[in-house]
């Protein structure tokens, strides 16, 4: 499940609990993390790990990384996700 789908499927209360558990706010998640790709921020490694932990298995670290670093078609060059690892 991608991160945006996961977050938007939560009730408002669940979104708030998730954000607090991850050490952020629902406003930050909505504005910076599930925004369209060209407006999305890349969270710090610590926040990525906190988001995965707060998700309690609903999405994997790899799925979250795919959300922030979408794989590009194989053109023989390193993908943005590989560069980030």
Biopython code that builds the backbone (N, CA, C, O; Angstrom):
import numpy as np
from Bio.PDB.StructureBuilder import StructureBuilder

atoms = [
    (1, "UNK", "N", (0.850, -1.171, 0.000)),
    (1, "UNK", "CA", (0.000, 0.000, 0.000)),
    (1, "UNK", "C", (0.900, 1.240, 0.000)),
    (1, "UNK", "O", (1.871, 1.306, 0.752)),
    (2, "UNK", "N", (0.572, 2.213, -0.842)),
    (2, "UNK", "CA", (1.408, 3.410, -0.825)),
    (2, "UNK", "C", (1.042, 4.283, 0.377)),
    (2, "UNK", "O", (-0.042, 4.160, 0.947)),
    (3, "UNK", "N", (1.953, 5.147, 0.738)),
    (3, "UNK", "CA", (1.820, 5.942, 1.948)),
    (3, "UNK", "C", (0.597, 6.860, 1.902)),
    (3, "UNK", "O", (-0.116, 6.980, 2.899)),
    (4, "UNK", "N", (0.348, 7.496, 0.785)),
    (4, "UNK", "CA", (-0.793, 8.401, 0.674)),
    (4, "UNK", "C", (-2.106, 7.647, 0.884)),
    (4, "UNK", "O", (-2.970, 8.105, 1.631)),
    (5, "UNK", "N", (-2.258, 6.512, 0.238)),
    (5, "UNK", "CA", (-3.472, 5.706, 0.396)),
    (5, "UNK", "C", (-3.648, 5.298, 1.851)),
    (5, "UNK", "O", (-4.736, 5.422, 2.412)),
    (6, "UNK", "N", (-2.574, 4.813, 2.456)),
    (6, "UNK", "CA", (-2.624, 4.429, 3.867)),
    (6, "UNK", "C", (-3.128, 5.588, 4.716)),
    (6, "UNK", "O", (-4.076, 5.430, 5.484)),
    (7, "UNK", "N", (-2.500, 6.747, 4.582)),
    (7, "UNK", "CA", (-2.831, 7.876, 5.444)),
    (7, "UNK", "C", (-4.258, 8.363, 5.221)),
    (7, "UNK", "O", (-4.977, 8.625, 6.185)),
    (8, "UNK", "N", (-4.675, 8.487, 3.971)),
    (8, "UNK", "CA", (-6.000, 9.016, 3.680)),
    (8, "UNK", "C", (-7.122, 8.044, 4.039)),
    (8, "UNK", "O", (-8.272, 8.460, 4.176)),
    (9, "UNK", "N", (-6.811, 6.766, 4.192)),
    (9, "UNK", "CA", (-7.818, 5.785, 4.609)),
    (9, "UNK", "C", (-8.074, 5.820, 6.117)),
    (9, "UNK", "O", (-9.048, 5.240, 6.596)),
    (10, "UNK", "N", (-7.210, 6.493, 6.854)),
    (10, "UNK", "CA", (-7.390, 6.603, 8.302)),
    (10, "UNK", "C", (-8.446, 7.657, 8.623)),
    (10, "UNK", "O", (-8.607, 8.632, 7.888)),
    (11, "UNK", "N", (-9.157, 7.454, 9.721)),
    (11, "UNK", "CA", (-10.063, 8.497, 10.201)),
    (11, "UNK", "C", (-9.222, 9.684, 10.681)),
    (11, "UNK", "O", (-8.006, 9.558, 10.827)),
    (12, "UNK", "N", (-9.848, 10.816, 10.925)),
    (12, "UNK", "CA", (-9.100, 11.979, 11.414)),
    (12, "UNK", "C", (-8.408, 11.680, 12.734)),
    (12, "UNK", "O", (-7.260, 12.078, 12.937)),
    (13, "UNK", "N", (-9.089, 10.986, 13.630)),
    (13, "UNK", "CA", (-8.473, 10.614, 14.907)),
    (13, "UNK", "C", (-7.279, 9.685, 14.691)),
    (13, "UNK", "O", (-6.235, 9.851, 15.322)),
    (14, "UNK", "N", (-7.436, 8.714, 13.804)),
    (14, "UNK", "CA", (-6.336, 7.783, 13.509)),
    (14, "UNK", "C", (-5.165, 8.519, 12.857)),
    (14, "UNK", "O", (-4.007, 8.223, 13.153)),
    (15, "UNK", "N", (-5.456, 9.465, 11.980)),
    (15, "UNK", "CA", (-4.391, 10.263, 11.368)),
    (15, "UNK", "C", (-3.619, 11.030, 12.431)),
    (15, "UNK", "O", (-2.389, 11.081, 12.397)),
    (16, "UNK", "N", (-4.333, 11.619, 13.362)),
    (16, "UNK", "CA", (-3.693, 12.378, 14.443)),
    (16, "UNK", "C", (-2.827, 11.466, 15.301)),
    (16, "UNK", "O", (-1.689, 11.813, 15.618)),
    (17, "UNK", "N", (-3.348, 10.308, 15.679)),
    (17, "UNK", "CA", (-2.569, 9.358, 16.492)),
    (17, "UNK", "C", (-1.339, 8.880, 15.731)),
    (17, "UNK", "O", (-0.251, 8.779, 16.297)),
    (18, "UNK", "N", (-1.518, 8.585, 14.440)),
    (18, "UNK", "CA", (-0.390, 8.147, 13.625)),
    (18, "UNK", "C", (0.687, 9.228, 13.587)),
    (18, "UNK", "O", (1.865, 8.940, 13.798)),
    (19, "UNK", "N", (0.288, 10.468, 13.321)),
    (19, "UNK", "CA", (1.257, 11.566, 13.218)),
    (19, "UNK", "C", (2.008, 11.766, 14.532)),
    (19, "UNK", "O", (3.232, 11.905, 14.539)),
    (20, "UNK", "N", (1.279, 11.779, 15.634)),
    (20, "UNK", "CA", (1.916, 11.952, 16.939)),
    (20, "UNK", "C", (2.883, 10.801, 17.210)),
    (20, "UNK", "O", (3.994, 11.023, 17.692)),
    (21, "UNK", "N", (2.470, 9.590, 16.905)),
    (21, "UNK", "CA", (3.326, 8.424, 17.104)),
    (21, "UNK", "C", (4.604, 8.509, 16.268)),
    (21, "UNK", "O", (5.662, 8.038, 16.685)),
    (22, "UNK", "N", (4.493, 9.112, 15.088)),
    (22, "UNK", "CA", (5.653, 9.253, 14.202)),
    (22, "UNK", "C", (6.492, 10.487, 14.526)),
    (22, "UNK", "O", (7.559, 10.686, 13.946)),
    (23, "UNK", "N", (6.012, 11.312, 15.450)),
    (23, "UNK", "CA", (6.777, 12.494, 15.837)),
    (23, "UNK", "C", (6.586, 13.680, 14.904)),
    (23, "UNK", "O", (7.485, 14.508, 14.753)),
    (24, "UNK", "N", (5.425, 13.762, 14.283)),
    (24, "UNK", "CA", (5.150, 14.870, 13.372)),
    (24, "UNK", "C", (3.687, 15.277, 13.531)),
    (24, "UNK", "O", (3.041, 14.900, 14.509)),
    (25, "UNK", "N", (3.168, 16.039, 12.582)),
    (25, "UNK", "CA", (1.774, 16.483, 12.646)),
    (25, "UNK", "C", (1.035, 16.067, 11.383)),
    (25, "UNK", "O", (1.647, 15.776, 10.356)),
    (26, "UNK", "N", (-0.283, 16.044, 11.475)),
    (26, "UNK", "CA", (-1.079, 15.725, 10.282)),
    (26, "UNK", "C", (-0.885, 16.810, 9.226)),
    (26, "UNK", "O", (-0.869, 16.517, 8.030)),
    (27, "UNK", "N", (-0.740, 18.050, 9.658)),
    (27, "UNK", "CA", (-0.513, 19.141, 8.707)),
    (27, "UNK", "C", (0.766, 18.953, 7.917)),
    (27, "UNK", "O", (0.789, 19.176, 6.706)),
    (28, "UNK", "N", (1.837, 18.542, 8.597)),
    (28, "UNK", "CA", (3.107, 18.305, 7.911)),
    (28, "UNK", "C", (2.967, 17.148, 6.921)),
    (28, "UNK", "O", (3.442, 17.227, 5.788)),
    (29, "UNK", "N", (2.318, 16.091, 7.356)),
    (29, "UNK", "CA", (2.134, 14.945, 6.464)),
    (29, "UNK", "C", (1.338, 15.360, 5.233)),
    (29, "UNK", "O", (1.736, 15.055, 4.109)),
    (30, "UNK", "N", (0.227, 16.046, 5.431)),
    (30, "UNK", "CA", (-0.620, 16.461, 4.300)),
    (30, "UNK", "C", (0.104, 17.438, 3.369)),
    (30, "UNK", "O", (0.031, 17.308, 2.147)),
    (31, "UNK", "N", (0.795, 18.407, 3.949)),
    (31, "UNK", "CA", (1.417, 19.462, 3.155)),
    (31, "UNK", "C", (2.695, 19.014, 2.461)),
    (31, "UNK", "O", (2.962, 19.404, 1.325)),
    (32, "UNK", "N", (3.488, 18.188, 3.152)),
    (32, "UNK", "CA", (4.826, 17.888, 2.638)),
    (32, "UNK", "C", (5.075, 16.441, 2.234)),
    (32, "UNK", "O", (5.936, 16.184, 1.393)),
    (33, "UNK", "N", (4.350, 15.497, 2.805)),
    (33, "UNK", "CA", (4.687, 14.096, 2.551)),
    (33, "UNK", "C", (3.745, 13.398, 1.584)),
    (33, "UNK", "O", (4.154, 12.445, 0.920)),
    (34, "UNK", "N", (2.487, 13.844, 1.482)),
    (34, "UNK", "CA", (1.590, 13.200, 0.520)),
    (34, "UNK", "C", (1.222, 14.155, -0.618)),
    (34, "UNK", "O", (0.323, 13.873, -1.410)),
    (35, "UNK", "N", (1.911, 15.261, -0.685)),
    (35, "UNK", "CA", (1.695, 16.227, -1.761)),
    (35, "UNK", "C", (2.122, 15.608, -3.095)),
    (35, "UNK", "O", (2.808, 14.586, -3.113)),
    (36, "UNK", "N", (1.721, 16.222, -4.208)),
    (36, "UNK", "CA", (2.203, 15.728, -5.509)),
    (36, "UNK", "C", (3.729, 15.700, -5.537)),
    (36, "UNK", "O", (4.382, 16.472, -4.836)),
    (37, "UNK", "N", (4.279, 14.827, -6.333)),
    (37, "UNK", "CA", (5.725, 14.570, -6.371)),
    (37, "UNK", "C", (6.549, 15.850, -6.463)),
    (37, "UNK", "O", (7.559, 15.982, -5.773)),
    (38, "UNK", "N", (6.134, 16.786, -7.298)),
    (38, "UNK", "CA", (6.942, 18.000, -7.485)),
    (38, "UNK", "C", (6.936, 18.910, -6.256)),
    (38, "UNK", "O", (7.774, 19.807, -6.161)),
    (39, "UNK", "N", (6.013, 18.701, -5.311)),
    (39, "UNK", "CA", (5.958, 19.518, -4.102)),
    (39, "UNK", "C", (6.335, 18.740, -2.848)),
    (39, "UNK", "O", (6.408, 19.313, -1.761)),
    (40, "UNK", "N", (6.571, 17.470, -2.987)),
    (40, "UNK", "CA", (6.836, 16.602, -1.842)),
    (40, "UNK", "C", (8.229, 16.859, -1.278)),
    (40, "UNK", "O", (9.184, 17.077, -2.024)),
    (41, "UNK", "N", (8.331, 16.830, 0.037)),
    (41, "UNK", "CA", (9.631, 16.922, 0.700)),
    (41, "UNK", "C", (10.138, 15.511, 0.975)),
    (41, "UNK", "O", (9.356, 14.572, 1.126)),
    (42, "UNK", "N", (11.434, 15.383, 1.036)),
    (42, "UNK", "CA", (12.034, 14.112, 1.404)),
    (42, "UNK", "C", (12.337, 14.159, 2.892)),
    (42, "UNK", "O", (13.146, 14.973, 3.336)),
    (43, "UNK", "N", (11.693, 13.293, 3.666)),
    (43, "UNK", "CA", (11.921, 13.337, 5.113)),
    (43, "UNK", "C", (13.298, 12.811, 5.497)),
    (43, "UNK", "O", (13.923, 12.036, 4.774)),
    (44, "UNK", "N", (13.738, 13.263, 6.654)),
    (44, "UNK", "CA", (15.002, 12.754, 7.214)),
    (44, "UNK", "C", (14.863, 11.250, 7.465)),
    (44, "UNK", "O", (13.760, 10.719, 7.595)),
    (45, "UNK", "N", (16.001, 10.595, 7.528)),
    (45, "UNK", "CA", (16.022, 9.147, 7.780)),
    (45, "UNK", "C", (15.274, 8.798, 9.068)),
    (45, "UNK", "O", (14.548, 7.805, 9.119)),
    (46, "UNK", "N", (15.453, 9.618, 10.108)),
    (46, "UNK", "CA", (14.795, 9.353, 11.384)),
    (46, "UNK", "C", (13.268, 9.386, 11.239)),
    (46, "UNK", "O", (12.567, 8.563, 11.828)),
    (47, "UNK", "N", (12.756, 10.343, 10.450)),
    (47, "UNK", "CA", (11.313, 10.431, 10.260)),
    (47, "UNK", "C", (10.805, 9.243, 9.444)),
    (47, "UNK", "O", (9.731, 8.711, 9.726)),
    (48, "UNK", "N", (11.565, 8.829, 8.441)),
    (48, "UNK", "CA", (11.165, 7.653, 7.660)),
    (48, "UNK", "C", (11.022, 6.452, 8.587)),
    (48, "UNK", "O", (10.031, 5.726, 8.512)),
    (49, "UNK", "N", (11.992, 6.241, 9.449)),
    (49, "UNK", "CA", (11.941, 5.104, 10.375)),
    (49, "UNK", "C", (10.770, 5.245, 11.343)),
    (49, "UNK", "O", (10.114, 4.257, 11.670)),
    (50, "UNK", "N", (10.503, 6.473, 11.804)),
    (50, "UNK", "CA", (9.370, 6.699, 12.710)),
    (50, "UNK", "C", (8.039, 6.444, 12.020)),
    (50, "UNK", "O", (7.123, 5.889, 12.626)),
    (51, "UNK", "N", (7.923, 6.845, 10.754)),
    (51, "UNK", "CA", (6.696, 6.616, 9.998)),
    (51, "UNK", "C", (6.438, 5.120, 9.831)),
    (51, "UNK", "O", (5.309, 4.654, 9.988)),
    (52, "UNK", "N", (7.493, 4.375, 9.510)),
    (52, "UNK", "CA", (7.355, 2.921, 9.346)),
    (52, "UNK", "C", (6.913, 2.290, 10.662)),
    (52, "UNK", "O", (6.000, 1.464, 10.685)),
    (53, "UNK", "N", (7.558, 2.677, 11.746)),
    (53, "UNK", "CA", (7.200, 2.120, 13.058)),
    (53, "UNK", "C", (5.764, 2.478, 13.420)),
    (53, "UNK", "O", (5.019, 1.619, 13.890)),
    (54, "UNK", "N", (5.365, 3.716, 13.214)),
    (54, "UNK", "CA", (4.008, 4.160, 13.540)),
    (54, "UNK", "C", (2.967, 3.457, 12.668)),
    (54, "UNK", "O", (1.819, 3.292, 13.080)),
    (55, "UNK", "N", (3.369, 3.041, 11.460)),
    (55, "UNK", "CA", (2.456, 2.350, 10.554)),
    (55, "UNK", "C", (2.124, 0.937, 10.984)),
    (55, "UNK", "O", (1.208, 0.324, 10.435)),
    (56, "UNK", "N", (2.843, 0.416, 11.943)),
    (56, "UNK", "CA", (2.583, -0.898, 12.536)),
    (56, "UNK", "C", (2.321, -1.986, 11.502)),
    (56, "UNK", "O", (1.370, -2.758, 11.619)),
    (57, "UNK", "N", (3.185, -2.033, 10.484)),
    (57, "UNK", "CA", (3.100, -3.103, 9.499)),
    (57, "UNK", "C", (2.141, -2.860, 8.349)),
    (57, "UNK", "O", (2.002, -3.719, 7.478)),
    (58, "UNK", "N", (1.480, -1.721, 8.321)),
    (58, "UNK", "CA", (0.536, -1.433, 7.233)),
    (58, "UNK", "C", (1.255, -1.127, 5.925)),
    (58, "UNK", "O", (0.674, -1.268, 4.848)),
    (59, "UNK", "N", (2.514, -0.710, 6.011)),
    (59, "UNK", "CA", (3.362, -0.519, 4.844)),
    (59, "UNK", "C", (4.793, -0.813, 5.287)),
    (59, "UNK", "O", (5.134, -0.668, 6.460)),
    (60, "UNK", "N", (5.605, -1.219, 4.350)),
    (60, "UNK", "CA", (6.989, -1.557, 4.659)),
    (60, "UNK", "C", (7.888, -0.347, 4.440)),
    (60, "UNK", "O", (7.492, 0.648, 3.833)),
    (61, "UNK", "N", (9.094, -0.462, 4.947)),
    (61, "UNK", "CA", (10.093, 0.588, 4.710)),
    (61, "UNK", "C", (10.329, 0.734, 3.209)),
    (61, "UNK", "O", (10.436, 1.851, 2.703)),
    (62, "UNK", "N", (10.410, -0.391, 2.496)),
    (62, "UNK", "CA", (10.620, -0.331, 1.046)),
    (62, "UNK", "C", (9.464, 0.368, 0.342)),
    (62, "UNK", "O", (9.687, 1.146, -0.586)),
    (63, "UNK", "N", (8.233, 0.103, 0.770)),
    (63, "UNK", "CA", (7.078, 0.774, 0.163)),
    (63, "UNK", "C", (7.125, 2.277, 0.440)),
    (63, "UNK", "O", (6.792, 3.081, -0.431)),
    (64, "UNK", "N", (7.532, 2.651, 1.639)),
    (64, "UNK", "CA", (7.638, 4.074, 1.958)),
    (64, "UNK", "C", (8.745, 4.726, 1.139)),
    (64, "UNK", "O", (8.569, 5.829, 0.622)),
    (65, "UNK", "N", (9.875, 4.056, 1.019)),
    (65, "UNK", "CA", (10.961, 4.605, 0.201)),
    (65, "UNK", "C", (10.537, 4.742, -1.256)),
    (65, "UNK", "O", (10.907, 5.705, -1.927)),
    (66, "UNK", "N", (9.766, 3.784, -1.741)),
    (66, "UNK", "CA", (9.254, 3.862, -3.114)),
    (66, "UNK", "C", (8.351, 5.093, -3.282)),
    (66, "UNK", "O", (8.336, 5.710, -4.347)),
    (67, "UNK", "N", (7.607, 5.443, -2.242)),
    (67, "UNK", "CA", (6.748, 6.626, -2.292)),
    (67, "UNK", "C", (7.586, 7.896, -2.445)),
    (67, "UNK", "O", (7.248, 8.775, -3.238)),
    (68, "UNK", "N", (8.679, 7.989, -1.686)),
    (68, "UNK", "CA", (9.512, 9.185, -1.728)),
    (68, "UNK", "C", (10.548, 9.168, -2.844)),
    (68, "UNK", "O", (10.985, 10.224, -3.302)),
    (69, "UNK", "N", (10.938, 7.992, -3.278)),
    (69, "UNK", "CA", (11.941, 7.848, -4.336)),
    (69, "UNK", "C", (11.409, 6.895, -5.403)),
    (69, "UNK", "O", (11.871, 5.758, -5.499)),
    (70, "UNK", "N", (10.440, 7.345, -6.206)),
    (70, "UNK", "CA", (9.850, 6.441, -7.203)),
    (70, "UNK", "C", (10.908, 5.897, -8.155)),
    (70, "UNK", "O", (11.807, 6.614, -8.593)),
    (71, "UNK", "N", (10.775, 4.616, -8.460)),
    (71, "UNK", "CA", (11.694, 3.996, -9.401)),
    (71, "UNK", "C", (11.439, 4.543, -10.796)),
    (71, "UNK", "O", (10.293, 4.719, -11.210)),
    (72, "UNK", "N", (12.496, 4.801, -11.493)),
    (72, "UNK", "CA", (12.412, 5.291, -12.861)),
    (72, "UNK", "C", (12.586, 4.103, -13.809)),
    (72, "UNK", "O", (13.173, 3.091, -13.428)),
    (73, "UNK", "N", (12.081, 4.217, -15.041)),
    (73, "UNK", "CA", (12.322, 3.136, -16.013)),
    (73, "UNK", "C", (13.824, 2.904, -16.172)),
    (73, "UNK", "O", (14.623, 3.838, -16.090)),
    (74, "UNK", "N", (14.188, 1.658, -16.399)),
    (74, "UNK", "CA", (15.599, 1.299, -16.521)),
    (74, "UNK", "C", (16.200, 1.931, -17.766)),
    (74, "UNK", "O", (15.914, 1.526, -18.892)),
    (75, "UNK", "N", (17.040, 2.934, -17.535)),
    (75, "UNK", "CA", (17.727, 3.579, -18.642)),
    (75, "UNK", "C", (19.235, 3.402, -18.518)),
    (75, "UNK", "O", (20.022, 4.105, -19.151)),
    (76, "UNK", "N", (19.611, 2.433, -17.677)),
    (76, "UNK", "CA", (21.022, 2.150, -17.493)),
    (76, "UNK", "C", (21.681, 3.035, -16.455)),
    (76, "UNK", "O", (22.873, 2.892, -16.181)),
    (77, "UNK", "N", (20.910, 3.961, -15.870)),
    (77, "UNK", "CA", (21.461, 4.841, -14.855)),
    (77, "UNK", "C", (20.909, 4.452, -13.498)),
    (77, "UNK", "O", (19.883, 3.779, -13.391)),
    (78, "UNK", "N", (21.605, 4.884, -12.476)),
    (78, "UNK", "CA", (21.186, 4.622, -11.114)),
    (78, "UNK", "C", (19.864, 5.330, -10.838)),
    (78, "UNK", "O", (19.678, 6.477, -11.244)),
    (79, "UNK", "N", (18.946, 4.655, -10.152)),
    (79, "UNK", "CA", (17.666, 5.284, -9.807)),
    (79, "UNK", "C", (17.848, 6.222, -8.630)),
    (79, "UNK", "O", (18.835, 6.121, -7.901)),
    (80, "UNK", "N", (16.916, 7.124, -8.439)),
    (80, "UNK", "CA", (16.993, 8.044, -7.317)),
    (80, "UNK", "C", (16.956, 7.289, -5.999)),
    (80, "UNK", "O", (17.582, 7.716, -5.029)),
    (81, "UNK", "N", (16.241, 6.182, -5.946)),
    (81, "UNK", "CA", (16.168, 5.376, -4.726)),
    (81, "UNK", "C", (17.520, 4.739, -4.431)),
    (81, "UNK", "O", (17.951, 4.705, -3.278)),
    (82, "UNK", "N", (18.194, 4.234, -5.465)),
    (82, "UNK", "CA", (19.515, 3.637, -5.249)),
    (82, "UNK", "C", (20.503, 4.692, -4.794)),
    (82, "UNK", "O", (21.367, 4.413, -3.962)),
    (83, "UNK", "N", (20.389, 5.902, -5.328)),
    (83, "UNK", "CA", (21.288, 6.975, -4.946)),
    (83, "UNK", "C", (21.089, 7.377, -3.488)),
    (83, "UNK", "O", (22.032, 7.812, -2.826)),
    (84, "UNK", "N", (19.858, 7.232, -2.986)),
    (84, "UNK", "CA", (19.538, 7.630, -1.632)),
    (84, "UNK", "C", (19.968, 6.593, -0.604)),
    (84, "UNK", "O", (20.120, 6.916, 0.574)),
    (85, "UNK", "N", (20.163, 5.364, -1.033)),
    (85, "UNK", "CA", (20.484, 4.282, -0.085)),
    (85, "UNK", "C", (21.894, 4.326, 0.408)),
    (85, "UNK", "O", (22.296, 3.479, 1.207)),
]
sb = StructureBuilder()
sb.init_structure("model")
sb.init_model(0)
sb.init_chain("A")
sb.init_seg("    ")
for serial, (resi, resn, name, xyz) in enumerate(atoms, 1):
    if name == "N":
        sb.init_residue(resn, " ", resi, " ")
    sb.init_atom(name, np.array(xyz, "f"), 0.0, 1.0, " ", f" {name:<3s}", serial, name[0])
structure = sb.get_structure()
